Amino acid sequence: MKKQGTRYQSILYHSAKTKNYELRKIRANDPTYNGLFNYANNYIKTSKYTFLTFAPLNLFEQFQRLANFYFLCLLVLQLIKQISSLTPITTAVPLVVVLSITALKDAIDDWQRHRSDSQVNNRLSRVLRGGKLVDERWHKVQVGDIICMENDQFVAADLLLLSSSEPNGLCYIETAELDGETNLKCRQALTETAELGDDNLKIGTFEGEIVCEAPNNNLSRFEGTLHWKGKSHPLDNDKMLLRGCVLRNTRWCYGVVVFAGRDTKLMQNSGKTIFKRTSLDRLLNLLIIGIVFFLLSMCLFCTIACGVWETVTGQHFRLYLPWDNLVPTNNVTSGATVISLLVFFSYAIVLNTVVPISLYVSVEVIRFCHSLWINWDDKMYYAPKDAPARARTTTLNEELGQIEYVFSDKTGTLTQNIMTFNKATINGRSYGEVLDEVTREPLEISEDMKSVDFSLNPLYEPSFKFYDKSLFGASEKWY
C-alpha cells in the first residue's frame, strides 16, 4: 500500500513538472500534497528591476528613445579618427549625464514599487496551522492553507469561502480594487462547510479536495468541484473571495487558498510591468525624426558640394592637401567620391548640436516637479479617508486631463453610491421644496439657508439637512 502511494505521488510530481495539466488539484491542510505541483506562493512583484538587471534593462529602454540612440551612434562615429573633427568626450559627457539623470529618476520610481511590494508582502494574516491560528506574513501563505479573516481586512489570496459569522455562511465584500465598484457584494459558502463555523479543530482537520480551473484573468467566472466525505459539491464564483477584496459587515470568515501570488485573478489582470510611453514621448520621437532628416539633408547637400569642389578645384591643391593618406588611387573621380563620403560623416558630427540632447532631460525634470506638485496639492486631499493625492510614477503625468469621453454603466459610478433625502410625499402632499412667501415660487436651496432643527428628536441625524419647515409643522399636528 505504501509502495502504491509512493508511485501515485511520483506520477503527480512528474505531471506537475511537465506542466501537462489543465486542472488544479488542491487538498486543504495538506502542504505535502500541494507541494508536488509547485504552485506559486503568495509573493508578488510589481517592480521592473533588480540590483543586477537595472543597468542593462534601463539602458535598453533609454536607447529606445531616438535622441539617445542618435547620440550613441554619433559617439561611435567620433571614435573613427579619419572622419571625426571632435573628441569623443564632447558627446560622451552630455550623453552620460542625460542617461544618469533619467536612470536616477527611474531608480526612484522602481524603489517606490519595491517598497510598496514589501508592505503588501509583509502584511499579517491569521493562518490555521495545527488547529491553531498563527500570524503569518502574506508572502508565506501557501496554496491549501486555511485563513481566518476579520471585518475590514483585505483578502490575502483567492479563497474558497468555507464558513462565516453570518447565517447560512454569508459574507459581504467590497471589490473596489478589482472593478471599481463600492457597493457590497454577497458571497455564500456551501451549506456543508458552513456548518464548520469557527471551530478551529474541525476546520484544522478539514480534508476537502478542490479540483478547479487553471489560473486565469476572468473576474466573473470560476468553475470547480469540492470532494469531501465521499460527495462532490459544485463551486462557482459566488463562493470565492478574490485577492484585493475587503471583508465588510462580517465579523469573521474562513477560506482555503486556491490561487496565490501571481496566480490570483488580481495579478493575472495586472500583467507584466512594461515601459509605458505617453503621447508626449511619441511626439518628441516624431520631432527628433524630423530634426534628424533635416540634419541628414544638410549633410547630403554638403557631401554633394564637397564632391563637386574636389572634382573641379580640389585636385589642384593636392600638393597641400594630399589624398594619398585617405584615397589609395590617382583617379580624380574616385578620390573625390571617397572624400565626399567621409565628409558626410564629418558634417554629421559637426552639426550634431542640431538635435537637442537636453530635450528629454528637461521633460523628465518637469515631470518630476509636476509629480511633487500633485503630492503637495491641498485641493486633491480627501479628508474623510485622510488620503492625499499620490503620484506613483513620474512618466505619465501629462496624460492627466486628456479625457475625451466618459462612459458610465450606472449612476453609482459617479455619485459614490451616496443617497440623500430630498423630497417626500405624505398624505398626498409633497414636502421638500422651499417656497417664496409672496410668490409661492420654489426657491433655489443654498448653503446659507437655515435648515430645519430636528434636535428635539433623540434619534435625529446631525448631518441630515432639510429645508422645508412645513414638514416639521405638519408632523406636530399628526402627533
C-alpha positions in Angstrom: 0.0 0.0 0.0 2.9 2.3 0.8 4.6 1.5 -2.5 1.4 2.2 -4.4 1.1 5.6 -2.7 4.7 6.5 -3.4 4.1 5.6 -7.1 1.0 7.8 -7.2 2.9 10.7 -5.7 5.6 10.2 -8.3 3.1 10.4 -11.1 1.7 13.6 -9.7 5.1 15.1 -9.3 6.0 14.2 -13.0 2.7 15.7 -14.1 3.4 18.9 -12.2 7.0 19.2 -13.5 6.0 18.7 -17.1 3.0 21.1 -16.8 0.8 18.6 -18.6 -2.4 19.5 -16.7 -5.2 22.0 -17.1 -7.0 21.5 -13.8 -5.7 22.5 -10.4 -5.9 19.9 -7.6 -5.7 21.2 -4.0 -6.1 19.5 -0.7 -6.8 21.7 2.3 -4.3 21.4 5.2 -2.0 19.2 3.2 1.1 21.1 2.2 3.0 17.9 1.2 0.5 17.0 -1.5 0.1 20.6 -2.7 3.9 21.0 -2.8 4.1 18.3 -5.5 2.6 20.7 -8.1 4.9 23.7 -7.4 2.1 26.1 -7.2 3.1 29.8 -6.9 3.4 31.2 -3.4 1.8 34.4 -2.3 4.7 36.6 -3.0 4.0 39.4 -5.5 6.3 41.6 -7.5 5.3 44.7 -9.4 8.8 46.3 -9.7 10.6 46.2 -13.1 14.2 46.0 -12.0 16.5 44.2 -9.6 20.0 45.3 -8.5 21.6 43.2 -11.2 19.2 43.9 -14.1 18.7 47.6 -13.5 21.7 48.8 -15.6 21.1 46.7 -18.8 17.3 46.9 -18.8 17.3 50.7 -18.1 19.9 51.4 -20.8 17.9 49.3 -23.3 14.8 51.3 -22.5 16.5 54.6 -22.7 18.2 53.8 -26.1 14.7 53.2 -27.5 14.4 57.0 -27.4 15.6 58.2 -30.8 17.7 61.1 -29.4 19.7 58.8 -27.1 20.2 56.3 -29.9 21.3 59.1 -32.2 24.0 60.3 -29.8 25.2 56.8 -29.2 25.7 56.4 -33.0 27.4 59.8 -33.0 29.7 58.7 -30.3 30.7 55.6 -32.3 31.5 57.8 -35.3 33.6 60.1 -33.2 35.8 57.2 -32.4 36.9 56.9 -36.0 39.8 59.3 -36.4 39.5 59.7 -40.2 36.1 61.4 -40.1 36.0 62.9 -36.6 36.9 66.5 -36.1 35.8 66.5 -32.4 36.9 64.5 -29.5 34.5 61.8 -28.2 34.4 63.5 -24.8 32.2 66.3 -26.3 29.4 63.8 -26.9 30.2 61.2 -24.2 29.9 63.5 -21.2 26.5 65.0 -22.1 25.1 61.6 -23.0 26.3 60.1 -19.7 24.8 63.0 -17.8 21.4 62.6 -19.6 21.4 58.8 -19.1 22.4 59.1 -15.5 19.6 61.7 -14.6 17.0 59.5 -16.3 18.3 56.4 -14.7 18.2 58.1 -11.2 14.5 59.0 -11.8 13.7 55.5 -12.9 15.5 54.1 -9.9 13.5 56.2 -7.5 10.2 55.1 -9.2 11.2 51.5 -9.0 12.4 51.8 -5.4 8.9 53.0 -4.5 7.5 49.9 -6.2 9.8 47.7 -4.2 8.7 49.4 -1.0 5.0 49.0 -1.9 5.6 45.3 -2.7 7.4 44.9 0.6 4.5 46.5 2.5 2.0 44.2 0.8 4.0 41.0 1.1 4.6 41.6 4.8 1.0 42.2 5.8 -0.1 39.8 8.5 -2.8 37.2 8.0 -4.2 34.6 10.5 -3.5 31.1 9.1 -4.7 27.9 10.7 -1.7 25.7 11.5 -2.1 22.5 13.5 -5.6 23.5 14.7 -4.4 26.9 16.0 -4.4 30.4 14.4 -1.0 31.9 13.9 0.0 35.2 12.4 1.7 34.7 9.1 3.0 37.2 6.6 1.3 37.2 3.3 4.3 36.0 1.3 4.5 32.9 3.4 0.9 31.9 2.7 0.7 28.7 0.5 -2.0 27.1 -1.6 -4.2 24.9 0.6 -3.7 27.0 3.7 -6.9 28.0 5.6 -7.1 31.7 6.5 -9.3 33.4 9.1 -10.2 37.0 8.2 -11.9 39.6 10.3 -14.1 42.6 9.3 -12.4 45.3 7.2 -9.4 43.2 6.4 -8.0 42.7 2.9 -8.2 39.2 1.4 -4.7 37.8 1.2 -5.3 35.4 -1.8 -8.1 33.9 -3.9 -10.0 31.9 -1.3 -12.8 29.4 -1.3 -15.2 30.5 1.4 -15.8 27.8 4.0 -17.8 29.5 6.8 -18.6 32.9 8.2 -20.2 34.6 11.2 -23.3 35.3 9.3 -26.3 32.9 8.9 -26.1 30.3 6.1 -22.4 31.1 5.6 -23.0 34.5 4.0 -20.3 37.3 3.9 -20.1 40.7 2.3 -17.1 42.0 0.4 -16.1 45.3 -1.3 -14.5 44.8 -4.7 -13.4 48.4 -5.4 -9.8 47.4 -6.2 -11.0 44.8 -8.7 -13.8 46.5 -10.6 -14.1 50.0 -9.1 -17.5 49.3 -7.5 -18.0 50.4 -3.9 -21.3 48.6 -3.4 -21.0 45.4 -1.3 -21.3 42.0 -2.9 -22.6 38.9 -1.2 -20.7 35.6 -1.1 -22.1 32.3 0.3 -20.3 29.2 1.4 -21.6 25.7 0.8 -24.1 24.5 3.3 -21.9 21.6 4.2 -18.8 23.7 5.0 -20.8 26.5 6.6 -21.6 24.1 9.5 -17.9 24.1 10.5 -18.4 27.6 12.0 -15.4 28.9 13.8 -14.3 25.6 15.4 -10.6 25.6 14.7 -10.3 21.9 15.5 -12.9 21.0 12.9 -11.5 23.4 10.3 -8.0 22.3 11.1 -8.9 18.7 10.2 -10.8 19.7 7.0 -9.5 17.5 4.2 -11.6 18.5 1.3 -10.0 18.2 -2.2 -10.7 21.0 -4.7 -10.4 20.4 -8.4 -10.8 23.6 -10.3 -9.8 25.5 -13.4 -6.2 26.8 -14.1 -5.3 30.4 -13.2 -6.9 33.0 -15.5 -7.9 36.6 -15.5 -11.7 36.3 -15.7 -13.0 38.0 -12.6 -16.6 36.9 -13.0 -16.2 33.2 -13.6 -14.9 30.3 -11.5 -15.5 26.6 -12.1 -14.6 23.8 -9.7 -15.6 20.9 -7.6 -15.1 20.2 -3.9 -14.7 16.5 -3.0 -15.4 15.9 0.7 -16.7 13.0 2.7 -17.4 11.0 -0.4 -19.5 13.6 -2.0 -18.9 16.2 -4.8 -20.1 19.8 -4.5 -20.0 22.2 -7.4 -18.2 25.5 -6.9 -18.8 28.8 -8.7 -17.7 32.4 -8.4 -20.3 33.2 -5.7 -18.2 31.1 -3.3 -14.9 32.8 -4.0 -13.2 35.7 -2.2 -10.6 37.3 -4.5 -7.4 38.9 -3.5 -7.8 42.7 -3.3 -11.3 42.5 -1.9 -12.2 43.8 1.6 -14.4 41.9 4.1 -17.3 44.2 5.2 -20.1 43.8 7.7 -18.9 40.3 8.6 -17.2 39.6 11.9 -15.1 36.7 10.7 -14.9 34.1 7.9 -12.7 31.2 7.0 -11.4 30.3 3.5 -9.0 27.9 1.9 -6.3 29.3 -0.5 -7.0 28.3 -4.1 -4.8 30.7 -6.0 -1.9 32.6 -4.5 0.6 35.4 -5.6 1.0 35.7 -9.4 -1.8 33.1 -10.0 -4.5 35.3 -8.4 -7.0 36.9 -10.7 -5.9 40.4 -9.5 -2.3 39.7 -10.6 -3.4 37.9 -13.7 -5.1 41.1 -14.8 -2.3 43.4 -13.8 0.1 41.9 -16.4 3.8 42.5 -16.6 5.2 45.9 -15.8 6.2 47.5 -19.2 7.8 50.7 -20.3 4.9 53.0 -20.9 5.1 55.8 -23.4 2.9 58.8 -23.3 1.6 60.9 -26.2 4.3 63.5 -25.4 7.0 60.8 -25.8 5.6 59.8 -29.2 5.5 63.5 -30.2 9.1 64.0 -29.1 10.2 61.0 -31.2 8.4 62.4 -34.2 10.2 65.8 -33.7 13.5 64.0 -33.3 12.9 62.1 -36.6 12.1 65.4 -38.4 15.3 67.0 -37.0 17.4 64.0 -37.9 16.1 64.1 -41.5 16.9 67.8 -41.7 20.4 67.1 -40.4 20.9 64.3 -43.0 19.6 66.7 -45.7 22.2 69.3 -44.7 25.0 66.6 -44.6 23.9 65.3 -48.0 24.0 68.8 -49.5 27.5 69.4 -48.1 28.6 66.0 -49.4 27.5 66.8 -52.9 29.0 70.2 -52.8 32.3 68.7 -51.5 32.3 66.1 -54.2 31.8 68.8 -56.9 34.5 71.1 -55.4 37.1 68.3 -55.0 36.5 67.2 -58.6 36.7 70.7 -60.2 39.0 72.6 -57.9 40.3 70.4 -55.0 42.5 68.2 -57.2 44.8 71.3 -57.9 45.5 71.6 -54.2 46.7 68.0 -53.7 50.2 69.4 -53.1 49.0 71.0 -49.9 46.1 68.5 -49.1 47.3 65.2 -50.5 44.8 62.4 -51.0 47.3 59.6 -50.5 46.5 59.1 -46.8 42.8 58.8 -47.5 42.4 57.6 -51.1 44.8 55.0 -52.4 44.2 55.9 -56.0 45.1 58.6 -58.5 41.7 58.6 -60.2 40.2 62.1 -59.6 36.6 60.9 -59.6 37.1 58.1 -57.2 39.2 60.2 -54.9 36.5 63.0 -54.8 33.8 60.4 -54.2 35.7 58.8 -51.2 36.5 62.2 -49.7 32.9 63.4 -50.0 31.6 60.3 -48.3 33.9 60.8 -45.4 32.9 64.5 -45.3 29.2 63.3 -44.9 30.0 61.7 -41.6 32.3 64.6 -40.6 29.4 67.1 -41.1 27.1 64.8 -39.2 29.5 65.1 -36.2 30.0 68.9 -36.6 26.2 69.6 -36.9 25.3 67.2 -34.0 24.0 70.1 -31.9 21.0 70.4 -34.2 19.5 67.5 -32.2 18.8 68.8 -28.6 20.3 66.2 -26.3 18.9 68.0 -23.2 15.3 67.8 -24.5 14.4 64.6 -22.7 16.2 65.7 -19.5 14.1 68.9 -19.5 10.9 66.9 -19.9 11.9 64.4 -17.1 12.7 67.2 -14.7 9.4 68.9 -15.5 7.6 65.6 -14.9 9.4 65.0 -11.6 8.4 68.5 -10.3 4.9 68.0 -11.5 4.6 64.8 -9.6 5.7 66.6 -6.4 3.2 69.3 -7.1 0.5 66.7 -7.3 1.6 65.2 -4.0 1.5 68.6 -2.3 -1.8 69.8 -3.7 -4.2 70.5 -0.8 -7.2 70.6 -3.1 -6.6 67.0 -4.0 -6.6 65.9 -0.4 -9.6 63.7 0.7 -10.2 64.4 4.4 -12.7 61.7 5.2 -10.2 59.0 4.5 -7.0 61.1 5.2 -5.9 60.3 1.6 -3.7 62.8 -0.2 -3.1 62.5 -3.9 0.0 60.4 -4.7 1.8 60.2 -8.0 3.1 56.6 -8.0 5.1 57.2 -11.3 6.6 60.3 -12.9 6.3 59.1 -16.5 2.5 59.6 -17.1 1.7 62.9 -15.6 0.9 64.7 -18.9 -1.8 62.1 -19.6 -3.9 63.6 -16.8 -6.8 65.7 -18.0 -6.7 64.2 -21.5 -10.1 62.5 -21.2 -12.4 62.9 -24.2 -15.2 60.5 -23.3 -16.7 59.3 -20.0 -18.6 56.1 -20.1 -20.8 55.1 -17.1 -22.8 52.0 -16.6 -24.9 53.4 -13.8 -25.2 56.5 -11.6 -23.4 54.9 -8.7 -20.1 55.1 -10.5 -20.3 58.9 -10.4 -22.3 59.5 -7.2 -20.3 57.2 -4.9 -23.5 55.4 -4.1 -24.4 58.2 -1.6 -28.2 58.8 -1.4 -29.7 61.9 0.1 -33.2 62.6 1.3 -34.6 65.5 -0.8 -38.4 65.1 -1.1 -41.2 63.2 0.4 -45.0 62.8 -0.3 -47.2 62.2 2.8 -51.0 62.1 2.6 -50.9 63.3 -0.9 -48.8 66.4 -0.1 -45.2 67.0 -1.3 -42.6 68.2 1.1 -39.1 69.3 0.3 -39.3 72.5 -1.8 -38.9 75.9 -0.2 -41.5 78.3 -1.5 -41.3 82.1 -1.6 -43.7 83.5 1.0 -45.1 86.1 -1.5 -45.0 84.5 -5.0 -45.1 80.9 -3.8 -42.5 80.0 -6.3 -39.8 77.4 -5.5 -36.5 78.9 -4.3 -33.1 77.5 -5.0 -31.6 76.0 -1.9 -28.2 77.5 -0.9 -25.7 76.7 1.8 -26.5 79.9 3.8 -30.2 78.9 4.0 -31.2 77.8 7.5 -32.2 74.1 7.8 -35.0 72.6 9.9 -33.9 71.9 13.5 -34.7 68.3 14.4 -32.6 68.2 17.6 -35.7 67.7 19.7 -35.9 64.2 18.4 -33.3 62.0 20.3 -32.9 59.8 17.1 -32.1 62.7 14.7 -29.1 62.6 12.5 -26.9 65.8 12.9 -25.6 65.6 9.3 -29.2 65.5 7.8 -30.2 68.7 6.2 -33.8 69.5 5.3 -35.1 73.0 4.5 -38.9 72.7 4.1 -40.2 73.8 7.5 -43.8 72.8 6.6 -42.9 69.2 7.2 -41.9 69.9 10.8 -45.1 71.8 11.4 -47.2 69.0 9.8 -45.6 66.4 12.0 -46.6 68.3 15.2 -50.2 68.2 14.0 -50.0 64.5 13.4 -48.8 63.8 16.9 
